[in-house]
């Protein structure tokens, strides 16, 4: 059904835009010269495939089929030090399926990697963020998105209506170790997990580490350690094997070896596909923090909680992907949640969405070393093609 | 025996040199204009008391009695934001005892607070550090001690031989909460605790906090937390109520809420009066770190260990202080270790040493708020005088 050779050739050609010179790595952040050049190249490819090129003010690049179609794609911008497949795979796979099957439109969203925010291009297209709001976002060096997007101004054709698309399917590398570890070839995503993220502060009493007896200390690091241990224990009966939680950021004050830490600020992040479970975990976190603070004489301060709701994949689209997976890789695929955010989260506001994963070797992503066996890449495209055929 | 009014008047006058304008706080770092002015004022006081003024190249200021004498004192330099008693109390108390009892010489050591190192002035006087080595030490703004000590050059009289002193007694505020909490007036120091300090690194695997399942993580923060919990447990049967241990510094890498920490560097410091116990604690620390690293797939790296040995107070001098304490504050004094370093640690290389504590209100020191009830200050001087009388 699909032309594997053509697909792989295009995928390799795309990585020449912003090639890092280290392995297959790419440096192609949103609106960089390499990103814009890649989008211009993609546009010629879309045209050659008989698709009508449309670009909105953000630089989201569409290749639109005649009549109603299924939208497929991902993003072609990369992390500052990115792999060749993160996003690019989904775009070139969609192009190949559009060429092979028809009834398929293609998209490459802009700034999925968040130079200016989080999945910025699809956030604007889906109405989660207005263009005026997005224009004010700044990157780490202080450049505003409104200024940066002048780089794609010459390509812009106008707004792109979502009404012409019956659904959105995104193929992506897993970016985690599950498929690589199990030796499976395909993951059909059940849901994109929701995220909760909050900043917690314990404030105790800064003291001399020589003259303050242990029983009179109000040591903020000890409070964090006790909170962490208690939380791990209490979560046991609440979580599933795919639930994750992380203390990734911690800063002690004054952070000196001879001083009992008076203050600890840390991040508490947790993710799960079930909003109800996220809520139960929140209750446990707040209760545990309050109990530890009370027991250890800490002032507890919980910052604003960032929340992104879990997104269920559409049953119809997902069923088509599952049948495709079973046809292409019988017994070598699984249903699984996506622990990472994707453009599909935003697009789900507009239409039914579904996602497909192929393995990441060693679970590595957001690094030049990111890679996937080419047979797995081709298998992913074949499942997409099977699914599209099945939907007709 | 002593003149309490004269003693308190001098102590208050000393705080006018470098007065912070906040409470009784002082800003009088080593070799600052305020420090040099205070030393010149002290020299006139020493002369008026019939003592011969002697100043060595470091700026250590002595008031020397005729014939053999007991040396008493502390330091008159302060922390960058210091209290009025830290060091100053010991110097003015020694002056008052010298005036009242005779047979007593007085010293104000230089840079006890470590603008350039740790107890720098007494380190050079005791031969722990050569003057040439000390001259190369730099403060936080890059000024070398060799340049800074030009500020006292006009006062220098030459080397001061320790042979003329039969022992050293230092009165100091406790800088901890023990006496204030118990309502006691005097602490007779049994030993100055030894310190061990090392940097430990756990290196695991940095990963995406969304896509990496809990059971596949090698989370460096979790390793530190587990190490801490296990250590607290294992120390139980080894430590005494005055043993202390602290994780005061911790840095996670990359320290971001969405990333499983791949690396943690932290300080492990422990203090005790018994060198053998310090050694047993070191063994437990090293074993526990190795076991945690093994169990959690961490690469363990232990940096160089800083070690300062405990110093026992001299039995004879200490006995005189104990008898003095019982005479002045019957039933309201205790024997206790010093958890902080003092000049006496260095001086113990040259002669018998002993130390006496008075309470710190709220255990506060190294802050403008540092204070002690004047009745306790006077009690401290009275114990010193009793002890000197008892030694004759």
Interface residues (C-beta under 8 A of the other chain):
Chain A: X174 X175 X176 X177 X178 X181 X193 X195 X197 X207 X208 X209 X210 X211 X212 X213 X214 X215 X216 X219 X221 X222 X224 X225 X228 X229 X241 X242 X243 X244 X245 X246 X247 X248 X249 X250 X251 X252 X255 X256 X257 X258 X259 X260 X261 X267 X269 X271 X338 X339 X340 X341 X363 X365 X366
Chain B: X174 X175 X176 X177 X178 X181 X193 X195 X197 X207 X208 X209 X210 X211 X212 X213 X214 X215 X216 X219 X221 X222 X224 X225 X228 X229 X241 X242 X243 X244 X245 X246 X247 X248 X249 X250 X251 X252 X255 X256 X257 X258 X259 X260 X261 X267 X269 X271 X338 X339 X340 X341 X363 X365 X366
